[in-house]
Amino acid sequence: MDWLIPSAYAQAAGGAQPNAFTSLLPLVLIFVVFYFLLIRPQTKRAKEHKAMVAALGVGDEVVTSGGMLGRITEVGDQFLTVEVAEGVRVKVQRHTVSSILPKGTLKSV
């Protein structure tokens, strides 16, 4: 039966054992790539959004994450009142504001 299933023989001391550093190197490189391509940009974006939301004030023209355009009429700790049309005011949470528009944008829309 040796012709059907060849026997495996251990090699004599010809092969060297890989050290721990070379076996962990690919894992470390993958983590570094993930950090610079995914984790770091996401934390930077979150930090910028937090600063933008903290700086919101009355009269700012904003876009919410739902796509509504409006002008802020009241500012609270957790909520904003946004006027989306003349006499139509909507209360939204602060963190739902996705961007601040340049002044005068709503008049041109």
N, C-alpha and C positions, 0 to 999 in steps of 0.2 A: 503494500500500500504506500510505500514511500514515493513511488512515482506519481501518485495521485495528489498527495498532500506533502509538499516538501517540508522537511524539518527545519526549524529556525534555530540557528546557533548564535550564541552571544559572541560579539566581536571581542577580540582581545583588546586590551587597554589602548586602543587606537583613538577613540572618541573622547573628547573632553566635555565635562559637564558645563552647561551654560550658567553664568553667574546670575544672581538675582536682579542686578541692574538692567541687564539686557533683556530679561524677560518682562520687566515692568515698564520698560521704555515706551512701547507702543501704547499702553494704557495711559501713561502720563502725557504723551503727545496728543492723544484723542481728547483728554480733558482740557489741555491748553487750547486746542482748536475750538472746542465747544465754548470755552470761556470767552475767547476773543470774537467769535462769530455770533454767539447767541446770548450768553448771560450778560456780558458787559454792555452791549447796545440796548438790551431791554431795560436794565437798571438805569441807564442814562436817560432813556425815553421816559421812564416812570418818574424820575427826579425832575425832569423838565416840565412834565404835565402837572406835578404837584405844585411846583413853583408858579406855573401859569394860573392854576385854580386859586391859589392863595392871593394872587395879585388882582383878581377880578374886582371891578368896582361899578358903581352906578354909571350908566351911559355907555358902557362898553358894548360893542356889537359882537355877538357870538354865534357859533354854530354848535348845536347839541349833537350828541352821538346819534340821535334819531333823525338828524338832518334838518331840524327846524332852525331858521334864521331869526334872530330877534335882538332887541336892545334890552339890557338889564335895567330894571326900574327899582328893584329892592334887593338888598344883599343881607343874608342871614348867615348864621354859622354853618348850617347844613344845606339850606335851600336858597335859591335865587328866584326872583320873579322876572320873567322875560316877556316883554311885549312883542308879540309876533305880528300883529296888525294893529291898526288904530283902535284902541279900546279893548283889544283881546290880550289878556295877560295869562300866562301859564307859569305855574310854579314847578321848577325842576330842581333836582339835586345838583350840588356844585360839581361833583366829579363827572357828571354827564356832559359837561361842556368840553367839546373836542378841540376847538380852536377859537382864537379871537380874530375878528375881521378888522381890516383897516377902517378908520373913521370915514363915514360917508358911503360905505358900501351898500347899505340898505336903501338909500335913496335911489341908487342906480338900478336896483333890482325891481 
